[in-house]
Amino acid sequence: MILISKYFFYKDYVGLSLWPFIILKERSLTHDEILINHERIHLQQQLELLIVPFYLWYFIEWGIKCVWYFNGYKAYRNISFEREAYYNESDPDYLSERGRFRFMQYL
């Protein structure tokens, strides 16, 4: 289910996944197939980690990488979940071919 909220986002971020929702900054983004695929990859990651552990892992990994890179945005881009989603967002068939816990190869 896709929700629209322009008040939910920080700076240039335009979409995020909070199980079971994809939240977008603007209605026009519902037509952005790459963005929607990126967020659907995150929904699958959340589901296979039983949702709450996904968020714990996400923020712990982000914190560790913030210390490693001394840069919050660079840390975000190098979280294993984000690396998997960014690398495969342009492939519309990725989710149908994706193996379980595939994000692990992006650690």
N, C-alpha and C positions, 0 to 999 in steps of 0.2 A: 504494500500500500504506500502510495506517495503522498506526502504532505508538503504544503508550501508555507514557509515562514521566513520573512526577510529579517526578523529580529533575532534569529537563532544563531547567526554566524559572526565570526570574528574575521575582520579584515577581508581578504580576497577569497575566503573559503565559500563554496557555493553549494555543497552537498555533504550529507553524512548519513550513516546508517545507524539507527538505534532499533534493534530488533523489536518488532517486525516491520519497522517503518524505514522508508527512505525519505529524508527531509531535504527539500531543495529551497534555495534562496528565492527563486523566481519561477513562475509557472512556465515560462518559455524553456526552461531547462529540462522539462519533461520530454522534449524532443531530442535531447542530446544523448544519443545512443551509447556513446563511449562513457559518459559520466554515469548513466544508469547502469551499465554493465559493471563499472568500477564499484559502485555501491552494492550491486547484487553479489559481487564476489565477497564483499565484507559481510553481507547477510549470511552467506554460506559459511564463512569462517566462524561467525558468531554462533551459528547453529551447531556446528560440529564440536565447538568447545563449550557447549551448553550455556551460552550467553554470558553469565556473570564472570566465569574464568577468562573469557575473551577480553573483557574490559580490564580486568586486573592485569593480565599479561600485557595488554596494549600499553597501559600507563606505566607499568614497571619497566618495560622495554624502552619506552620513550624517555623515562627518567635516566636510565642507564646511558642511553645514547646522547642525552643532553650533556651529561658529564663528559662523555667520550669526545663529542664534537664541539662542545661549548657553543652550540647554536641550536635553538629550539626547532627551527624549520628544517635544518639538515637532519636533526634527530628524527623528526616526523617522517621525512622522506625515506629514511633508512629503517623504519620499523618493518619487521618481516611481513606483517599483514599489508602494509602500504606498498612495499616492494612487489609483492605478488600481484596486488590489484593494479598498480601502475603498469607493470610489465605486460599484463594480459588483458587490459581494459579494451583494447582495439580488436580483440578476437571474439566475435559474437558466439562462437561455439565453445569457448573455453570452459564454461560451467558444466556443459554436458560431457566434456572429456576429462575434467579435473578429478584427480584422485583425492582421497581424504587426507587432510592435514598437509596439503601441498605447500602451505606457507612455510613449513619447516625447512624446505630447501632454500629459503630466502633469508635465513638467520645469519 
